[in-house]
Amino acid sequence: MEYYILAQDERITEFEEPAGIAKSVDQRLLRDEEGRAALEHTILQFYTQGKGEYIEFIQRPIPLVSDALKAIFERYQPNVYYKLVVLADVKAMKQSLYWIAVPETVNSLSEESEWNRSDTLKRPVLEPNRLGHYKIFRIAERLEDFIVVDLDVAESILRYGLKGITLKKIDVRGM
C-alpha cells in the first residue's frame, strides 16, 4: 500500500486564488454533516485577481479541486462531500467551477509518526490496519487540512497531467 499527500505545486506562484474565502467559509462547518447542511443552500462565489493561471488544486485556505480532479476523486471514492465554488474573473469575464472537497477523516497515524515541538506533524507514518477501504481521506490527528490519496488515485492524477499538483509519499508502518 502506498499513500501520498496531495499538495499544491509551490513552484506555481501566479495562480488564481479566491479572494475572501477564508472569511466566508468557516472550516469547522465543513467537518460535520450539520455544518455542511447549513452551507447546502449557500452560493459560494469569489472574485479572483486575473493575474495567474488556473491550477487543478488550491490547498489553502480551504482545499479546492477543479472539475477534472473531482472527476478522478469520484471514480475512486464516491462518498466525498463537495460544495460548489465559483471563481469569477471580472476583467476576463470568466467563471471557473471549483469544489470544496471534504473526504472522510480517518484516525490513521501510527505511533511511529514524528511531531515537531509546536505540535505539528514532522513525519507522518500511517497505520495500515486503520486505513480500511479509503482511497481518499484526511488524517484525523492533524490540525491542518490536507488530503491523502492512495497509489491508484495518484497514478490517475499523474496520467491526466493535472496542473498545479504535487504528490508527497507518506510512510506506512511495516512497509
Number of C-alpha atoms within 10 A of each C-alpha: 10 15 21 19 21 22 19 19 17 10 9 13 10 13 16 19 24 22 15 13 17 12 9 11 14 13 17 9 14 21 14 11 11 11 14 18 12 11 16 13 9 11 11 16 20 17 17 20 15 18 12 13 14 17 20 21 25 24 19 16 16 21 20 26 23 21 16 14 21 20 12 16 22 13 10 17 17 13 12 15 15 18 18 19 21 16 21 22 18 12 10 9 8 11 15 13 14 24 22 18 20 25 23 18 17 16 16 21 21 17 11 14 16 15 12 9 8 7 10 13 16 12 13 22 19 24 18 16 9 13 16 9 7 17 18 28 22 21 21 14 13 15 10 14 17 18 20 23 25 20 14 13 21 23 13 16 20 13 9 11 11 16 17 20 22 19 18 14 17 17 19 19 16 8 8
